[in-house]
C-alpha cells in the first residue's frame, strides 16, 4: 500500500492539471478577497478576514469530479492499473490508493485558496471581528463534503474505463444535484404568507388587504423531507458553506454526518464492484 501511495503521489506532483488547479485556486482566492475588500470600502461595509473564505466550495464541487475523472482515467488509458495487478497489488489497495490521493488533492486545492485569502486578507483586514469557531466549522464541513464528492467521483472513475465518459458523467451528476439544490432551497425559502397589499381606491381611501396564505408553502412531512434533502445532498451543503453563516451548529454537524455516511457507503460499493470488474 505504501508503495502504491508513493507512486500515486509522485504521479500527482507531475500532473499538469493538478498544478493548474492549484495555481487557479490560489489566484481565485486572491481575486475574491481583493474584490471583496474593494466593494466593502466602496460601499462603507465592515471588512472581515472571513469574508469570501469559504467560497472555494462552489468551484471545488465541480473541480473535484473533473480532476478525479482525469486522474483515474489516465490509469486505465496508460494501462497502469493492469500493471499494478500484475506485480501483485490487490484491487482493494489500488482503489484505496487512488481514493486517498484524490482526497489529498482536493484538500490541497482548498488549502491553496485559503492560503491566498489569508495572505491577502491579513494585511488588509487584520483578525478583528472574526468568528474563528464558525469559520473552523465551515472549513471542516467543507472538507467532509469534499470527501463525499471525491468518494462518489472515485466510484465512477474506478468502474468506468473511459476517461471522457467518466468526466462527462461526473460533471452531469454534479450539475443535476446543483439544480436540485437550488430548487429545494427556493421551495424552503418561500414565505408562509404573502404580504398585505395596500390599495388606494378611486375615492381616495386607503385599504389594506389581509396577508394571504401561500398555497405552495411546504408544511409538515413534505417540509421535513425537503429539509432533510437540503442537509443531505453535497451540493446543498456547498451552498450552506458558501453563505458562511452558521446560526445552529447542529445543522453542520448533521451535514458532516451525512457526508461521512455517503463517503463510507460509496467507497464500500465501489470496492465491491471494482473487485468484480472485468478489466480489459
TIZA-832374 format. One record per atom (N, C-alpha, C, CB): residue in one letter; x, y, z. Coordinates in steps of 0.02 Angstrom, whole numbers, padded with zeros to 5 digits, always signed. Glycine has a CB too. Layout:
BEGIN
aXYZ...
END
This chain:
BEGIN
x+00042-00060+00000x+00000+00000+00000x+00044+00063+00000x-00047+00000+00061x+00097+00063+00039x+00140+00121+00043x+00175+00134-00023x+00192+00112+00099x+00192+00080-00058x+00224+00087-00124x+00175+00116-00175x+00251+00019-00150x+00112+00095-00170x+00061+00121-00215x+00050+00196-00202x-00005+00083-00205x+00045+00214-00139x+00035+00285-00122x+00094+00327-00144x+00024+00292-00047x+00153+00301-00135x+00213+00337-00156x+00212+00349-00231x+00276+00298-00136x+00193+00298-00269x+00191+00305-00342x+00135+00352-00363x+00181+00236-00374x+00077+00347-00330x+00021+00390-00349x+00034+00463-00332x-00043+00367-00314x+00066+00476-00275x+00082+00545-00258x+00137+00573-00303x+00105+00549-00185x+00183+00531-00324x+00234+00553-00371x+00202+00572-00438x+00287+00498-00382x+00152+00533-00459x+00115+00549-00519x+00074+00613-00510x+00071+00491-00540x+00048+00623-00449x+00007+00682-00436x+00048+00745-00443x-00023+00678-00365x+00109+00746-00415x+00150+00806-00418x+00169+00823-00490x+00214+00797-00377x+00172+00773-00534x+00190+00785-00603x+00130+00800-00647x+00227+00725-00631x+00070+00792-00620x+00009+00801-00658x-00001+00875-00674x-00052+00773-00620x-00005+00891-00739x-00010+00961-00760x-00077+00991-00738x-00003+00967-00836x-00131+00952-00743x-00197+00978-00724x-00199+00993-00649x-00252+00927-00742x-00165+00952-00608x-00162+00965-00536x-00127+01031-00523x-00125+00907-00500x-00072+01043-00558x-00035+01105-00548x-00077+01166-00569x+00030+01104-00587x-00112+01158-00625x-00155+01213-00648x-00211+01228-00598x-00185+01196-00717x-00239+01175-00569x-00292+01184-00519x-00266+01219-00457x-00323+01116-00500x-00206+01200-00435x-00176+01232-00377x-00165+01307-00390x-00109+01198-00359x-00136+01323-00447x-00124+01393-00465x-00189+01430-00472x-00082+01398-00529x-00238+01398-00506x-00302+01430-00517x-00338+01445-00452x-00345+01386-00559x-00337+01399-00403x-00370+01410-00339x-00335+01466-00300x-00371+01346-00298x-00269+01469-00305x-00232+01522-00270x-00250+01590-00299x-00156+01509-00274x-00249+01596-00365x-00266+01659-00397x-00339+01678-00385x-00252+01655-00472x-00383+01627-00384x-00453+01639-00370x-00462+01667-00299x-00494+01575-00379x-00424+01641-00251x-00427+01665-00183x-00405+01738-00178x-00384+01622-00138x-00352+01755-00213x-00328+01825-00213x-00381+01871-00243x-00262+01831-00252x-00408+01850-00300x-00458+01891-00335x-00520+01902-00291x-00479+01857-00401x-00547+01849-00261x-00608+01856-00221x-00596+01900-00160x-00633+01787-00199x-00539+01894-00128x-00526+01934-00068x-00515+02007-00086x-00465+01907-00031x-00478+02021-00139x-00466+02090-00160x-00531+02123-00181x-00415+02092-00217x-00572+02088-00221x-00636+02116-00243x-00683+02128-00184x-00668+02071-00295x-00682+02082-00136x-00723+02090-00076x-00702+02152-00037x-00719+02028-00031x-00637+02163-00031x-00611+02220+00006x-00628+02286-00031x-00535+02214+00014x-00621+02286-00097x-00636+02346-00136x-00710+02364-00130x-00617+02336-00210x-00754+02314-00136x-00826+02326-00131x-00845+02351-00061x-00865+02262-00147x-00814+02321-00010x-00830+02341+00059x-00809+02414+00072x-00796+02295+00109x-00750+02433+00048x-00727+02501+00057x-00769+02550+00017x-00653+02508+00037x-00788+02530-00044x-00827+02574-00087x-00896+02590-00058x-00834+02543-00156x-00927+02539-00028x-00995+02548-00003x-00998+02556+00073x-01038+02489-00023x-00941+02561+00104x-00939+02575+00176x-00955+02516+00220x-00985+02630+00191x-00945+02454+00196x-00958+02395+00236x-00899+02380+00280x-00975+02335+00191x-00912+02340+00332x-00858+02316+00375x-00823+02258+00341x-00885+02295+00445x-00757+02260+00338x-00718+02208+00305x-00693+02158+00356x-00660+02238+00264x-00705+02094+00345x-00683+02042+00391x-00637+01993+00354x-00743+02005+00422x-00590+01965+00391x-00545+01916+00362x-00583+01855+00337x-00493+01894+00414x-00639+01839+00369x-00677+01780+00350x-00719+01789+00287x-00722+01759+00407x-00726+01851+00263x-00765+01863+00202x-00734+01825+00144x-00768+01938+00187x-00774+01789+00107x-00754+01750+00048x-00709+01692+00065x-00719+01795-00001x-00702+01675+00129x-00655+01622+00148x-00679+01553+00126x-00645+01622+00222x-00744+01544+00119x-00769+01477+00102x-00803+01473+00034x-00818+01454+00155x-00793+01525-00007x-00823+01525-00074x-00793+01471-00119x-00815+01593-00107x-00733+01447-00101x-00698+01398-00142x-00740+01335-00155x-00633+01379-00110x-00788+01320-00111x-00827+01259-00120x-00868+01260-00184x-00872+01247-00060x-00890+01320-00206x-00928+01324-00269x-00886+01303-00328x-00954+01396-00279x-00821+01315-00324x-00775+01293-00378x-00754+01221-00367x-00713+01339-00381x-00740+01204-00304x-00714+01138-00288x-00765+01083-00303x-00695+01135-00214x-00829+01097-00295x-00880+01046-00307x-00882+01024-00380x-00950+01072-00286x-00858+01068-00426x-00853+01050-00497x-00782+01029-00515x-00874+01109-00540x-00733+01055-00480x-00664+01038-00495x-00648+00966-00476x-00617+01085-00460x-00675+00943-00420x-00661+00876-00396x-00681+00822-00447x-00696+00864-00330x-00744+00821-00472x-00762+00769-00520x-00718+00770-00583x-00834+00777-00540x-00701+00830-00605x-00659+00836-00665x-00590+00808-00653x-00654+00910-00688x-00559+00828-00597x-00491+00804-00582x-00490+00729-00570x-00463+00841-00521x-00536+00704-00529x-00537+00632-00514x-00547+00591-00578x-00593+00616-00464x-00592+00613-00621x-00604+00577-00683x-00542+00573-00727x-00661+00609-00722x-00507+00630-00733x-00447+00631-00775x-00389+00593-00743x-00426+00703-00788x-00382+00601-00677x-00326+00568-00643x-00333+00492-00645x-00322+00592-00570x-00392+00467-00627x-00402+00395-00627x-00409+00368-00698x-00465+00376-00586x-00439+00409-00743x-00445+00387-00812x-00378+00375-00845x-00483+00438-00852x-00328+00413-00825x-00260+00403-00852x-00233+00335-00832x-00213+00459-00828x-00253+00311-00773x-00231+00245-00750x-00254+00190-00799x-00258+00230-00680x-00314+00198-00825x-00340+00150-00873x-00308+00159-00942x-00416+00155-00879x-00306+00222-00965x-00280+00234-01032x-00206+00215-01039x-00289+00307-01051x-00168+00223-00985x-00096+00206-00987x-00083+00133-00968x-00057+00251-00940x-00136+00097-00948x-00127+00027-00928x-00095+00019-00859x-00085-00008-00978x-00096+00073-00819x-00063+00071-00754x-00097+00023-00706x-00061+00140-00723x-00163+00021-00707x-00200-00023-00661x-00184-00096-00674x-00275-00011-00666x-00181-00116-00738x-00165-00185-00754x-00094-00202-00732x-00173-00198-00830x-00049-00155-00740x+00021-00166-00719x+00025-00175-00644x+00066-00108-00742x-00015-00136-00606x-00015-00142-00534x-00041-00211-00512x-00059-00087-00502x-00092-00235-00547x-00118-00301-00531x-00068-00356-00548x-00184-00313-00568x-00032-00347-00603x+00016-00398-00625x+00072-00407-00574x+00045-00380-00693x+00094-00351-00544x+00150-00355-00497x+00128-00373-00426x+00188-00290-00495x+00063-00388-00418x+00041-00417-00354x-00001-00373-00308x+00098-00439-00318x-00017-00311-00329x-00058-00269-00286x-00131-00291-00290x-00051-00194-00307x-00166-00288-00233x-00236-00308-00232x-00280-00251-00259x-00258-00327-00160x-00340-00269-00280x-00386-00219-00306x-00407-00170-00251x-00448-00252-00336x-00414-00195-00190x-00434-00151-00136x-00380-00098-00122x-00447-00191-00073x-00317-00119-00122x-00263-00071-00110x-00257-00021-00167x-00197-00108-00101x-00270-00042-00228x-00269+00003-00285x-00324+00055-00278x-00276-00036-00352x-00383+00032-00259x-00441+00077-00251x-00426+00128-00196x-00505+00037-00234x-00403+00104-00138x-00390+00150-00082x-00334+00198-00098x-00372+00110-00019x-00284+00176-00135x-00229+00220-00153x-00253+00278-00196x-00174+00180-00190x-00294+00263-00246x-00321+00316-00288x-00368+00362-00248x-00360+00286-00348x-00408+00333-00205x-00454+00373-00164x-00415+00421-00119x-00499+00327-00122x-00365+00396-00084x-00326+00437-00039x-00289+00492-00077x-00275+00395+00001x-00262+00476-00135x-00226+00526-00175x-00273+00581-00197x-00194+00494-00235x-00333+00563-00219x-00381+00613-00241x-00407+00654-00182x-00440+00579-00278x-00415+00623-00124x-00435+00660-00064x-00381+00712-00046x-00447+00612-00005x-00319+00691-00050x-00264+00738-00035x-00262+00795-00085x-00197+00701-00036x-00275+00780-00148x-00276+00833-00200x-00331+00884-00186x-00285+00802-00270x-00391+00860-00168x-00446+00906-00155x-00432+00949-00093x-00511+00867-00144x-00399+00920-00043x-00380+00958+00016x-00329+01012-00002x-00352+00912+00071x-00282+00995-00045x-00231+01043-00066x-00262+01100-00107x-00177+01009-00106x-00313+01084-00147x-00348+01137-00184x-00379+01187-00136x-00402+01107-00230x-00412+01161-00084x-00444+01205-00034x-00391+01245+00004x-00485+01163+00015x-00337+01213+00023x-00284+01248+00060x-00251+01302+00017x-00232+01199+00084x-00246+01290-00048x-00217+01339-00093x-00259+01402-00094x-00209+01311-00164x-00325+01394-00097x-00371+01451-00095x-00367+01487-00028x-00443+01428-00109x-00370+01449+00027x-00369+01479+00093x-00303+01515+00106x-00381+01425+00147x-00248+01488+00082x-00183+01520+00091x-00183+01589+00057x-00127+01477+00062x-00213+01593-00002x-00216+01657-00038x-00261+01706-00001x-00242+01648-00109x-00319+01683+00024x-00365+01727+00059x-00333+01755+00122x-00430+01688+00077x-00300+01713+00161x-00269+01737+00223x-00207+01779+00209x-00251+01678+00268x-00170+01762+00157x-00110+01801+00140x-00129+01872+00120x-00071+01767+00084x-00184+01879+00083x-00206+01945+00063x-00249+01978+00117x-00246+01940-00003x-00290+01938+00151x-00337+01965+00200x-00305+01991+00263x-00387+01915+00217x-00252+01959+00286x-00221+01980+00349x-00196+02052+00347x-00163+01933+00366x-00157+02072+00295x-00135+02142+00295x-00192+02191+00280x-00080+02150+00243x-00244+02169+00245x-00299+02214+00227x-00350+02221+00283x-00333+02189+00165x-00365+02165+00317x-00421+02165+00364x-00401+02153+00436x-00470+02112+00344x-00343+02123+00448x-00325+02103+00516x-00366+02044+00538x-00335+02162+00563x-00365+02030+00603x-00401+01971+00628x-00459+01991+00675x-00353+01925+00666x-00476+02055+00675x-00532+02077+00716x-00598+02056+00684x-00531+02153+00728x-00649+02049+00726x-00717+02032+00703x-00720+01966+00665x-00743+02088+00658x-00678+01919+00683x-00679+01853+00651x-00704+01802+00702x-00608+01834+00625x-00757+01767+00683x-00782+01712+00725x-00744+01649+00703x-00860+01704+00718x-00689+01635+00737x-00646+01579+00717x-00681+01511+00726x-00581+01580+00756x-00725+01507+00775x-00762+01444+00785x-00807+01430+00725x-00804+01447+00849x-00844+01481+00703x-00888+01473+00645x-00848+01458+00583x-00931+01536+00635x-00792+01492+00574x-00750+01482+00515x-00721+01411+00515x-00694+01533+00513x-00699+01388+00573x-00671+01320+00578x-00724+01267+00563x-00641+01309+00648x-00785+01279+00588x-00840+01231+00575x-00854+01227+00500x-00904+01252+00613x-00857+01284+00466x-00871+01285+00395x-00815+01252+00355x-00881+01357+00371x-00753+01264+00374x-00696+01233+00339x-00696+01157+00349x-00629+01263+00362x-00709+01135+00411x-00712+01063+00424x-00769+01031+00386x-00719+01050+00499x-00826+01065+00384x-00883+01038+00345x-00866+01034+00272x-00945+01082+00356x-00830+01084+00246x-00811+01083+00175x-00765+01025+00160x-00777+01149+00156x-00721+01007+00207x-00676+00950+00197x-00715+00885+00193x-00624+00947+00254x-00764+00877+00238x-00804+00815+00238x-00848+00812+00175x-00848+00811+00301x-00876+00870+00155x-00916+00872+00094x-00874+00856+00033x-00949+00941+00086x-00814+00883+00032x-00768+00867-00024x-00750+00793-00024x-00704+00909-00018x-00742+00764+00035x-00727+00692+00039x-00783+00650+00010x-00713+00672+00112x-00845+00670+00024x-00903+00634-00004x-00903+00639-00080x-00969+00661+00025x-00889+00699-00106x-00887+00710-00178x-00831+00670-00210x-00879+00784-00194x-00773+00669-00178x-00717+00629-00204x-00735+00555-00205x-00654+00641-00161x-00768+00531-00153x-00785+00460-00148x-00833+00440-00204x-00816+00444-00080x-00883+00482-00217x-00930+00468-00271x-00895+00469-00339x-00988+00518-00270x-00853+00519-00349x-00816+00525-00412x-00768+00468-00422x-00779+00592-00415x-00736+00446-00368x-00690+00390-00372x-00726+00326-00390x-00652+00381-00306x-00785+00316-00362x-00826+00258-00378x-00838+00255-00454x-00893+00259-00340x-00860+00312-00482x-00873+00314-00554x-00809+00304-00594x-00906+00379-00574x-00754+00336-00571x-00691+00332-00608x-00661+00262-00608x-00643+00380-00578x-00667+00226-00553x-00638+00159-00549x-00679+00107-00586x-00631+00139-00477x-00743+00121-00598x-00786+00072-00632x-00792+00085-00707x-00855+00073-00601x-00780+00146-00728x-00785+00163-00799x-00714+00172-00827x-00827+00228-00810x-00698+00134-00880x-00630+00135-00907x-00620+00189-00959x-00614+00068-00937x-00672+00227-00975x-00666+00282-01023x-00659+00347-00985x-00728+00285-01070x-00602+00380-00994x-00589+00443-00959x-00640+00497-00977x-00518+00468-00975x-00656+00503-01041x-00703+00554-01063x-00773+00540-01035x-00705+00558-01139x-00795+00477-01040x-00862+00459-01015x-00868+00471-00941x-00877+00385-01031x-00815+00456-00903x-00816+00467-00831x-00821+00540-00814x-00754+00437-00798x-00782+00582-00849x-00783+00654-00836x-00851+00683-00850x-00730+00689-00877x-00880+00665-00908x-00946+00691-00926x-00999+00669-00876x-00965+00668-00997x-00997+00605-00857x-01046+00578-00809x-01042+00613-00742x-01036+00503-00800x-00981+00620-00716x-00973+00652-00650x-00995+00725-00651x-00899+00648-00629x-00978+00761-00703x-00997+00832-00707x-01072+00840-00714x-00961+00866-00765x-01103+00796-00755x-01176+00800-00763x-01212+00784-00698x-01198+00751-00818x-01185+00736-00660x-01215+00720-00595x-01212+00780-00548x-01179+00659-00563x-01155+00814-00546x-01148+00872-00503x-01195+00928-00525x-01075+00896-00502x-01199+00939-00591x-01245+00990-00617x-01317+00975-00598x-01238+00996-00693x-01337+00911-00605x-01405+00892-00587x-01418+00904-00513x-01417+00818-00605x-01371+00884-00471x-01379+00894-00399x-01380+00968-00381x-01323+00859-00361x-01341+01009-00417x-01341+01081-00403x-01408+01112-00420x-01284+01116-00441x-01436+01093-00477x-01502+01118-00496x-01554+01096-00445x-01521+01093-00567x-01550+01033-00423x-01596+01008-00373x-01589+01047-00308x-01585+00933-00360x-01527+01063-00289x-01515+01101-00227x-01544+01170-00231x-01440+01105-00212x-01537+01203-00289x-01565+01270-00298x-01641+01267-00292x-01544+01300-00366x-01672+01216-00323x-01745+01209-00320x-01768+01197-00248x-01768+01152-00365x-01733+01152-00212x-01751+01137-00142x-01745+01199-00099x-01707+01080-00115x-01691+01236-00108x-01681+01298-00069x-01735+01349-00083x-01612+01328-00084x-01754+01355-00146x-01807+01403-00165x-01874+01383-00133x-01814+01407-00241x-01889+01318-00133x-01952+01296-00102x-01952+01308-00027x-01964+01223-00117x-01896+01295+00006x-01893+01304+00078x-01896+01378+00098x-01829+01273+00105x-01874+01422+00054x-01873+01494+00070x-01937+01530+00050x-01814+01526+00036x-01985+01493+00024x-02049+01525+00007x-02084+01550+00070x-02095+01477-00032x-02115+01609+00068x-02149+01635+00128x-02213+01596+00143x-02166+01710+00119x-02229+01591+00206x-02291+01557+00226x-02352+01598+00208x-02290+01541+00301x-02344+01664+00210x-02399+01709+00192x-02373+01762+00144x-02431+01742+00256x-02415+01779+00095x-02400+01835+00052x-02412+01900+00092x-02443+01834-00013x-02369+01950+00085x-02377+02011+00124x-02442+02048+00107x-02317+02058+00114x-02466+02087+00156x-02527+02126+00145x-02515+02179+00091x-02550+02159+00212x-02566+02191+00052x-02561+02239-00003x-02604+02300+00014x-02585+02207-00070x-02574+02358+00009x-02610+02421+00021x-02635+02448-00046x-02564+02473+00057x-02700+02463-00049x-02731+02486-00112x-02763+02555-00102x-02784+02434-00137x-02751+02599-00150x-02783+02665-00150x-02843+02663-00197x-02731+02722-00171x-02904+02670-00170x-02964+02667-00211x-02974+02731-00250x-03024+02652-00167x-03023+02729-00296x-03039+02788-00336x-03065+02845-00293x-03091+02771-00390x-03096+02828-00237x-03122+02880-00192x-03068+02910-00147x-03177+02851-00149x-03006+02886-00156x-02952+02913-00115x-02943+02880-00049x-02963+02985-00104x-02978+02825-00037x-02972+02788+00025x-02917+02735+00020x-03039+02755+00044x-02883+02725+00075x-02829+02675+00078x-02855+02613+00113x-02766+02703+00114x-02852+02557+00079x-02874+02493+00108x-02816+02445+00109x-02933+02463+00070x-02811+02405+00161x-02757+02356+00167x-02787+02286+00169x-02714+02369+00231x-02766+02245+00124x-02790+02176+00122x-02752+02134+00174x-02781+02146+00052x-02785+02083+00199x-02753+02038+00247x-02700+01995+00212x-02806+01994+00281x-02648+01975+00248x-02597+01930+00218x-02630+01865+00193x-02542+01913+00270x-02611+01846+00133x-02640+01786+00102x-02594+01726+00114x-02651+01796+00025x-02622+01669+00134x-02580+01609+00142x-02553+01585+00075x-02620+01552+00176x-02491+01563+00075x-02458+01539+00015x-02477+01465+00005x-02380+01547+00020x-02513+01449-00049x-02535+01379-00058x-02477+01331-00073x-02584+01375-00115x-02420+01357-00096x-02363+01314-00111x-02313+01308-00054x-02327+01340-00173x-02329+01338+00003x-02284+01335+00061x-02280+01262+00086x-02308+01382+00117x-02219+01239+00098x-02209+01170+00121x-02227+01164+00194x-02135+01148+00109x-02264+01112+00210x-02286+01102+00279x-02277+01028+00299x-02359+01123+00288x-02272+01018+00364x-02273+00951+00395x-02220+00905+00364x-02344+00920+00387x-02243+00845+00344x-02196+00793+00320x-02159+00815+00257x-02233+00729+00306x-02195+00848+00212x-02163+00870+00149x-02106+00918+00163x-02215+00904+00104x-02115+00963+00211x-02062+01010+00228x-02003+00973+00261x-02088+01064+00275x-02017+00924+00302x-01964+00885+00334x-01922+00848+00282x-01994+00836+00383x-01955+00823+00230x-01918+00788+00176x-01872+00836+00140x-01968+00755+00126x-01898+00895+00124x-01856+00945+00090x-01798+00968+00134x-01899+01006+00070x-01811+00977+00198x-01757+00997+00243x-01703+00943+00248x-01785+01013+00313x-01725+00880+00249x-01676+00826+00251x-01634+00825+00188x-01712+00758+00259x-01665+00832+00129x-01628+00833+00067x-01581+00892+00063x-01676+00834+00007x-01602+00949+00091x-01561+01009+00091x-01497+00999+00133x-01600+01068+00118x-01501+00958+00184x-01443+00944+00225x-01403+00884+00200x-01464+00932+00297x-01436+00840+00162x-01404+00777+00142x-01364+00784+00078x-01457+00724+00133x-01390+00819+00028x-01358+00823-00038x-01294+00865-00033x-01406+00853-00090x-01237+00840-00058x-01174+00877-00053x-01176+00947-00084x-01119+00838-00085x-01211+00955-00140x-01215+01021-00171x-01255+01070-00128x-01246+01015-00241x-01305+01045-00092x-01341+01089-00045x-01297+01109+00013x-01405+01053-00019x-01255+01063+00036x-01206+01080+00088x-01158+01133+00062x-01168+01017+00110x-01140+01129-00002x-01096+01178-00032x-01125+01248-00028x-01081+01159-00105x-01190+01254-00042x-01224+01319-00038x-01221+01346+00034x-01297+01314-00061x-01233+01303+00083x-01230+01323+00153x-01160+01346+00172x-01252+01264+00198x-01110+01310+00150x-01040+01328+00165x-01023+01395+00133x-00992+01273+00140x-01044+01404+00071x-01027+01466+00035x-01059+01527+00067x-01049+01460-00037x-01120+01519+00093x-01153+01575+00126x-01116+01598+00189x-01225+01556+00144x-01079+01551+00220x-01036+01569+00276x-01071+01594+00338x-00989+01619+00254x-01131+01570+00351x-01168+01593+00409x-01197+01533+00446x-01225+01643+00389x-01172+01521+00506x-01196+01465+00546x-01235+01491+00606x-01137+01420+00570x-01300+01480+00606x-01342+01501+00662x-01353+01445+00712x-01409+01527+00636x-01355+01383+00686x-01366+01325+00729x-01312+01274+00713x-01437+01295+00719x-01267+01261+00760x-01210+01217+00747x-01230+01143+00740x-01159+01223+00803x-01292+01127+00758x-01314+01058+00749x-01325+01042+00675x-01379+01046+00788x-01339+01093+00634x-01350+01082+00562x-01286+01060+00527x-01378+01146+00530x-01230+01097+00533x-01169+01072+00501x-01145+01006+00530x-01114+01123+00509x-01161+00992+00593x-01143+00927+00622x-01181+00871+00587x-01157+00926+00698x-01246+00881+00575x-01285+00831+00538x-01260+00825+00466x-01360+00850+00539x-01245+00881+00435x-01220+00880+00366x-01156+00840+00361x-01210+00951+00341x-01111+00851+00409x-01048+00814+00410x-01060+00740+00418x-01002+00840+00465x-01108+00723+00460x-01125+00652+00469x-01153+00621+00406x-01176+00644+00525x-01196+00658+00370x-01223+00632+00307x-01167+00623+00256x-01277+00681+00280x-01122+00672+00251x-01068+00667+00202x-01021+00610+00219x-01028+00733+00200x-01007+00600+00283x-00965+00544+00303x-00998+00478+00285x-00950+00546+00379x-01064+00474+00295x-01100+00414+00276x-01098+00402+00201x-01172+00418+00299x-01106+00455+00161x-01103+00449+00089x-01034+00424+00067x-01118+00517+00055x-00982+00452+00099x-00913+00431+00082x-00902+00357+00098x-00863+00474+00120x-00924+00335+00156x-00914+00265+00176x-00953+00218+00130x-00935+00255+00249x-01016+00234+00118x-01058+00189+00077x-01033+00186+00005x-01131+00213+00079x-01018+00244-00024x-00995+00245-00094x-00928+00209-00101x-00989+00317-00119x-00884+00215-00050x-00820+00180-00052x-00830+00104-00047x-00774+00205+00004x-00874+00083-00002x-00888+00012+00006x-00918-00017-00058x-00935+00000+00065x-00965+00018-00087x-00996-00005-00150x-00944-00006-00206x-01055+00041-00170x-00903+00046-00209x-00851+00049-00261x-00802-00008-00257x-00814+00114-00256x-00779-00024-00196x-00731-00079-00188x-00763-00145-00206x-00705-00082-00115x-00826-00155-00185x-00861-00217-00200x-00868-00227-00276x-00931-00217-00167x-00888-00175-00311x-00898-00181-00383x-00831-00185-00421x-00939-00123-00409x-00781-00148-00396x-00716-00148-00430x-00682-00216-00425x-00670-00094-00401x-00692-00251-00369x-00663-00318-00361x-00693-00368-00410x-00672-00342-00290x-00754-00353-00434x-00787-00398-00482x-00780-00372-00554x-00861-00406-00463x-00748-00315-00562x-00744-00283-00627x-00697-00322-00672x-00721-00210-00621x-00718-00332-00735x-00676-00364-00785x-00635-00310-00820x-00718-00405-00836x-00571-00306-00803x-00528-00255-00830x-00500-00277-00898x-00471-00240-00782x-00510-00235-00949x-00486-00251-01016x-00414-00229-01025x-00531-00219-01068
END
